[in-house]
Every structure is written in structure tokens, then in C-alpha cells.
Amino acid sequence: MKTLGEIGEDSLISRLITLVPVADQTMEGPGDDCAVIDDGRSGFLLLKTDALVEGVHYERSADPLAVGWKAIARVISDFAAMGGKPERFLVTVALPKSLQLDWIENFYRGMGNCMSRYGAVLAGGETCRVPEGSAAVISISATGSVSREQLVLRSGGRSGDEIWVTGRLGGSISGKHLSFLPRVEQAAWLTGNFALSAMMDLSDGIASDLPRLAKASGCGFQIDEDAVPLNNGCTVQQALTDGEDFELLFTLADSLGLPESWRSIFPDIELTRIGTLVAENQGRELSGGWDHFS
């Protein structure tokens, strides 16, 4: 009998989603940054769930305000990766009873800071206890929305499309993973002004996420590692594999005017072309990146 560590996270998800029914209104289900539901509205409904586990996504010693920010910002980053925006959140916390009250109150303040900044609200949730000695677990579910014209999936890329990334990458463990700003405004601008073919956010590192985007699009890829934008003090390997950068990774066929327009609107955020999509089973491979079960 195989273990989760032997098959890895992506293979596990592929197996599990065959065991349950999928809603008829689901336009895009498991496998993208968010589920996309066509419920007859003028735009699409976005659904997302995420989790933070103490000792995996944060340490108990971390600033609870920052942990709360991260809990919400991770989900908002996924909405941005679809070209959308957040709306309502449900929060479930499973905590040891020995946890200090100040910690969880400041955690909620951190969540509230992020919700307020991006126009989202808390709609409900649940609290429960974990056994003493167990890690705290925080589960976040949320709804969002995106106009029909601005929805971007992972699966729309085509051979010959350029591959671009926002910001700089690598070294998130030094603090960025608790303080990043989801690229909501940038994604809205991109999808409103350019014909993006595919997009996702970089949560597990280019080495994991770019192959996912290429596979969803039925493509391979070429990447210029010398072009990958690095955070100060980081190596290319760190930029490819560290993960939790929460930048946008996207493709498009024609970038005419994109770099110049971007610099005029977002002068403090880098935008870099790092490669090209190619035909399926061509190009190169990348290994590494974050996998929960590796």
C-alpha cells in the first residue's frame, strides 16, 4: 500500500477528486487556484478554501497579527490569480486550550486588517479544540467574484506564449511569507488591459507551479534562469524552489506595450519575462518546490 509521501501532493489530489461528485455549475473545479461557478450572474462566482497549520505555515513564536494577515492574504492571492476579488470569508480555528487569549485575538485582528484592506468581510466560522500537544489548525473558506471578461485560468496557455512573473522571488522564509501583499490590483489591471492566456499565483515556487500551469495548458516550457528576478541575497535555486512568494505567474501571446505600461502604473514592482511555453513534451523539466507530502 502506497503512502502519501510516496505519491506526492499533486498525485493525491488527482486521485481524490475522482471519488466525489462535481457540481453541474462548476466551470472549473479542482486543479486551478479557485473553483469557478457559473450561477447565472453577470460574472462568475469564485470559491476557495485554504489552511494554515502551526509548525508548517507559521511558528507559534510568529507575530499573530502577521499570521492572521497571511491566513487571509493567501486566499486573496488565489482570487487575484483568477483575475478576481474577494468577498466573504468563513474561518474555522482548531486550537489547544492552553493557547493564550492574546494570541488568538491578535490573530483575528490581523485577519481583519487584511479583509479591510481588500474589501472583504467575515461571514461566519467555527471554533473547536485540538488535543494538548497538537498543532493549531486554521481553515479559511471564501467566496469571490470575477467578471466574465477578466477570468483567467491556468489552462489557457498555448505554445509560443511568453511567460512573465511579477516581483522578485526567493527567501520568503525570512519574513515575506507573513507580510506579502496579494497582487489584486495588478491582476485586475493586467486582465483589463491585456489578453492573458493563463495565470496562477506562486505559492509553491516556480519549480512546482510553472510545470502545473504548463501541464494544465497542454504545453511544455522553456525558462531562462538568468532572467528570474531574485530577492536580495537569494540564489536562482531559492527563487525556483522556496515558494510562498505569492507573485503572479502568467502567460500571453503578445506583450507589445506591456513593460512600458506596467512601469508607468506600478513603478515599484518588477515585471519580468522568464520564458516561453512550447509544445507538449518539449522544453525542459524543473524539480523541487514545495510539496506537503514529499
N, C-alpha and C positions, 0 to 999 in steps of 0.2 A: 504494500500500500504506500503510495507516494505521500510525501509531506508537503506542506505549503512552501517550505524553504526550497524544496526540490523543483517546484514548478514556477515559482515567482508570482508577482502580483498581477501582471497582465494576463497570464495564462489562467490564473484563478478566476479573474473577472469573466473571461471568455467562457469558462465552464459554468459558472454560477448563473449567468443570465439566460442560459438555455433551460433552466429548471423552473422558471416562473413566467406567468403570462405578462404581456406588454399591452398597455392601454391602446385602444384603437386610435386615439387622437394624438399619439406620440409620433411627432415628425422625426425626431432624433432622440434616441434613447441612450442606454449605457454605452460609453465609449467616447463621448465628447465631454467638454468642460461642464456643460449643463444639459439636462433634458429639455427638449423643445416641444411644447404642446400647442397645437393649433386648435383653440377652443372657440374659434369664430370671431374673436376680437379683431380690431384693426391691426394689432400686432400679434406677436407670439408670446405666450407665457413661458417663462424660464423657471425651472425647478433645480435646486441644488442642495446637496447635503454634504457635510464635512465633519471631521472630528479632530480633536486635539487630545493627545494622551501625555500625561506627565511623564517625563523621562524620555519621551520620543520627540515631541514637538516643542517642549519647553522644560526647564528645570524648576523645581519648587522655589529656588532662590531668585528666579527671574522676577522683575518688576511686574506685579499683577496687572497694573494699568496697561503695560505693553503686551502682556499675554492676552488680555481682553481685546485690545486693538487687533492683534493678529488673528484671533478667532473669527472676527467679522471680516477683516480685510481679505483673508484667504478666499472667502466665498464671493466677496465683491469682485475680486480679481478674476474669478471664473465667469461672472456675469460680463465683465469687460471683455473677456476673451471671445464672447459671442457677439460683441457689439452692443450689449445691453446694459441695463442699470438695475440696481437692487430695489426691492420694495418692502417686504415683510419678513421678519425673522422669527423662528422658533428655536429656543435654546434649552437643551437638556444638560444638567450637570449631575454627575455621579461622584460623590465626594466622601472622603473619610470624615468621621465626626470629630476627629481631633484637629481638623483644619481650622486655622484662625479666622474668625469672622472678618477681620480687617482685610484679609487676602481676598476673599470672595466678593466683598463689597467693592474693593478697588478693581477687581476683575470686571465686574458689571459696569463700573464707571468707564473703564477702558473700552468695553464694547459700545457703551452709549456714545463715547466720543467719536468712534468710527461711524456708527449709524448716523449720527447728526451731521457729520461732515459730508456724507454721501446720500443724504436724503432718505434714509431707511428708518423703519420703526420696529420695535419688538411687538409681536402679536401673541406670544404665549410661550409655554415651555413646561419643564418638569424638573423636579429635584429628587434625587434618591441617594442612598448611601452605598459605598463600597466597603468591603471588609478592611479593618485596620491593617496597614502594611501594604495595601493595594494602591496602585496609581490612580489619581483622579482622572476622570474621563469627561470630556466636554464635547457634546454633539450639537452641531449647528445645522438647521434646515432653513431654507429661504426661498421666497418667490422673487422673480424679477420679470422684466419685460424688455422686448426689443421690437423695433418696427420691422415690418416685412422687408423693407428695402435695405436695412442695415444688418440683418442677420448674417453671420459668417460662421461656417462650420469648419471642422478640421479636414473634411473630406473633399473640399472643392479644388484643391491644388491640381495643376496639370504640368506635364513635362515642359520644361523651358521657363517656368515661373521663377522669379527671383525670390530668395529667402532673406528676410530682414528681421532685425531684433532691436527693441528699444533698450536704452540704458546701458549699464555695464554689468558684467557678470562675475560671479565667484566670491567666495569668502563670506557668504551670508551669515555663517555661524558667529561671526564677530559682532553681530548686532542687527544687521539689516533685516533678518528674518522676523524680528519683533517690531520693526519700525517702518516698514516699506509702505509706499503709497500706491494703492491699486491704480492701474492706468485707465480709469474710466473715461476721463476727459480725452485722453489721447486716442483711445479706441473709437470713441464717438466721432472724433474729428477724422480719423483715418477712414472709417466706414462711410462717413458722409461725403468724403471728397475723392476717394479712390476706390477702384474696383478690386478690393481684396478678394483673393480666391480661397484662402484658408487662414485660420488663426487659432492660437491657443496661448495660454499663459505658461511661463516657465516655472513650474513648481518642483520638478524632479531633475532639472538640469538638461541642457541641450542633448547630452548623450542619450538620455531616455526619451525626451519629449520630441525632438526632431524626427527620430525614426517612427514614433507614433503618428505624427502628422503625415509623414510621407506614406506610411502604410495605409492610413485611412483614405488618402488621396489616390491610392493605387500607383505610387511613384517610388523611385529611389531618390537619392540626393547626392550632391557634391557640396563640400564645405571647405572654405578657405580658413584654416585655423589661425593663420596670421592676422586675419581680419576681425576675429572675435574680440569684442570690446571688453577689457579687463578692469575690474576694480583694482585700486591701488594695492600693490603687494601681492597680487594673485597671479598664479600661473595659468596657462591655457588649460591644463588638465583640471584645475579647480573650477575654472569658468564652465567647462563642459560637464562636470560631474557633481559639483557641490549641491546644486538645487536650491530651492526656496529663494530665488531671485525675484519671482513674480513680475517679470517683464513680459512684454508681448512678443511672440514669435509669429510672423505672418508671411504670406506669400502673395505675389501679384504678378501679372503678366507684363505690365507696363508701368514703370516708376517715373516716367517723364514728369519733371517738376516736383517730385516728392521731396527730395532732400532740401531743396531751397525753401519750399513752402513750410516744411517741418521746422526748419531753423528759425523762420520768422515768427512762428506761433509758439514753439517750445524750445527756446534757445538754451535752456539749462539741462535738457535731456538729450542724450546722444541717440542717433538713429543710424544703424549700420547694416549694409548688405553683407551677408556672410556666406552666401552660396546660391545654388540653383537646384531646383527639382529636375530629375532626369527620369528616363523610362524605368518602369518597374524592373527589379532585379539587376539594375545597373547602378553605377555610382559606388559609394563606399559604405562601410559599416562603422558604427560607433558602439562602444561598450562602456558600461559604468552608469553613473547617475543613481538616483535614489530608488530603491525597491524595498517595500516594507518587509518582504519575506526572504530577501536574499541573504 
